Amino acid sequence: MKNLFGFCETWDASGTLELDQTAELSAGVEMPRIGAIPTPLMAQISSLSEHWLKSSLKEHLMGVSVGLLSTMNHNLAYNLTW
């Protein structure tokens, strides 16, 4: 989706469900340079759940990514996963 709130932002969401009971969800937003902010803003959240069928192991990961600085050739982002 684009321009939902009138700031030329781009929203995205995706989901995956695989046969081996792996599920992944992700949602994010990206906004261009606005006013005095010299760099585009970007934020994304994600969740991964995986169940190994041949053992009792289950994995759950969640994460957040925030864009800190973006130029024409380079991007700097902070990623946190738990």
N, C-alpha and C positions, 0 to 999 in steps of 0.2 A: 504494500500500500504506500502511496506517496501523498504527501501534503495533507495529512489528516487534520493537523491543527493550524495549517497556514504558514508554517515556517520552512517549507521545502524539505521536510524531513522524509526519510525513507524507513519504513517499518518492515521487518521480515520475521517470519516464524517458520519453523520446520519441525517435523517429527518423523521418526523411523521406528518401525516394529519389525523385527526379524524373526525367522523361524526358530532360532535357538533361544528365544525369549529374551532378547536384548531390546531395550527401548531407549530412545534418545529424543529429548525435546530441547528446542532452542528458540529464543526470541531476542530480538535486538532492535535498536534504533540508531540512526545516524543523521546528524543535523549539520548543515553547512555552516560556514562562518556567519555569525550573526552579530551585528553591531560592533562593539568593542572587543569581542572575543576573537583573537587572531587565528584560532585553529578550529577545525571541525570537531564536533562532539560525537562520541560513539560509546554505546553501552550495550552489553549483551549478557544474557544469563543462559545457563545450560544445565541439563540434568541427564545423567546416564545411569541406567539400571541394567545389570547383566546377571543372569542366573545360569551357572554352568550345569548342564543337564547330567553330566557323568559324575558329578560330585556335589557336595552340599555347599559349595562356595557361592556366595552372592556378593556382588559388588554394587555399590551405590556411590556415584560421584556427582557433586554439584559444583558449579563454577560461576564466576563473575569476571567479566573483562571490561575495562574502562579505558578508552583512548585518552592519552594525556597530551600528546603533541603529534601533529601531522603536518608534513610539508609535502611538496610535490614528489619527492623521491623517497622519503623515510617516514615511518610511523613508530611511535613509542606508546606502548600500552601496558597496563598493569593487569595481570591475570592472577586470580585467587581461586584455588580449587580445594575442596575438602571432601 
